[in-house]
Amino acid sequence: MSKKIKTNYDVWREENMKDPEFRRLYKEEEAKFSVSQKIRRLREKLGMTQQSLAKKVKTTQSAIARIESTDYEGHSLSKLEEIAKALGAALVIDFIPTRKIKKSA
């Protein structure tokens, strides 16, 4: 079994993830990136254009472009539900504990 070689980015990220504020901001950006990319990938897999998705969601192509942008911060639950429905997908939201939870008696 070969050992994975760490890139400069891997080393930089590991070092910076030790800082709680950096880690918080990194996770926040990672979540925004994930949402936008999942929408774009599914839309493309279905052969839909931004224009055709916009029509189904009753919005504009530029609004879909903004939503698919990794810089977009205005995701609303209702809009994500509309997009999921238009893509024939289920919207799943989960809460994952970030620390160990003690069981109550």
C-alpha positions in Angstrom: 0.0 0.0 0.0 1.5 3.3 -1.0 1.4 6.3 1.3 -0.4 9.4 0.0 2.0 12.3 -0.7 0.9 15.5 1.0 0.7 18.6 -1.3 1.7 22.1 -0.1 -2.1 22.8 0.1 -2.6 19.7 2.4 0.2 20.9 4.7 -1.1 24.5 4.7 -4.7 23.3 5.4 -3.8 21.0 8.2 -1.8 23.7 9.9 -4.5 26.4 9.5 -7.3 24.0 10.6 -5.8 24.1 14.1 -7.1 27.7 14.4 -10.8 27.5 15.5 -11.8 30.7 13.6 -10.1 29.5 10.4 -11.8 26.1 10.8 -15.2 27.7 11.3 -14.8 29.9 8.2 -13.4 27.1 6.1 -16.4 24.8 7.0 -18.8 27.7 6.2 -17.2 28.2 2.7 -17.1 24.5 2.1 -20.9 24.2 2.8 -21.7 27.1 0.3 -19.4 25.5 -2.3 -21.1 22.1 -1.8 -24.6 23.4 -2.3 -23.8 25.4 -5.4 -21.9 22.6 -7.0 -24.6 20.0 -6.2 -27.2 22.1 -7.9 -25.0 22.8 -10.9 -23.9 19.1 -11.3 -27.4 17.7 -11.1 -28.8 20.3 -13.5 -26.1 19.5 -16.0 -26.5 15.8 -15.5 -30.2 16.2 -16.4 -29.2 18.2 -19.5 -30.9 21.3 -18.2 -29.6 24.8 -18.9 -29.8 27.6 -16.3 -32.5 29.1 -18.4 -34.7 25.9 -18.3 -34.2 25.5 -14.6 -35.1 29.1 -14.1 -38.3 28.7 -16.0 -39.3 25.7 -13.8 -38.5 27.7 -10.6 -40.2 30.8 -12.0 -37.1 33.0 -11.7 -34.4 34.3 -14.0 -31.4 32.7 -15.5 -29.2 35.2 -13.7 -30.8 34.2 -10.4 -29.8 30.6 -11.1 -26.3 31.7 -12.0 -26.0 33.5 -8.7 -27.3 30.5 -6.7 -24.8 28.3 -8.5 -22.0 30.7 -7.7 -19.7 29.5 -4.9 -19.8 33.1 -3.5 -23.6 33.2 -3.1 -24.8 33.5 0.5 -28.5 34.0 0.1 -29.7 30.4 0.0 -33.2 30.2 1.5 -34.8 26.9 2.4 -37.9 27.6 0.3 -35.8 28.4 -2.8 -33.7 25.3 -2.3 -36.9 23.2 -2.0 -38.2 24.8 -5.3 -35.0 24.0 -7.0 -34.9 20.4 -5.7 -38.5 19.9 -6.9 -37.6 21.3 -10.4 -34.6 18.9 -10.6 -36.7 16.0 -9.4 -34.6 15.6 -6.3 -35.2 15.5 -2.6 -33.7 18.2 -0.4 -32.0 16.6 2.6 -30.8 18.7 5.6 -29.0 17.1 8.4 -27.5 18.1 11.7 -24.2 16.5 12.5 -22.7 17.0 16.0 -19.3 18.6 16.0 -18.5 17.3 19.4 -19.2 14.2 21.4 -22.6 14.3 23.0 -23.1 12.8 26.5 -26.1 10.5 26.8 -28.6 11.7 29.4 -29.8 9.3 32.1 
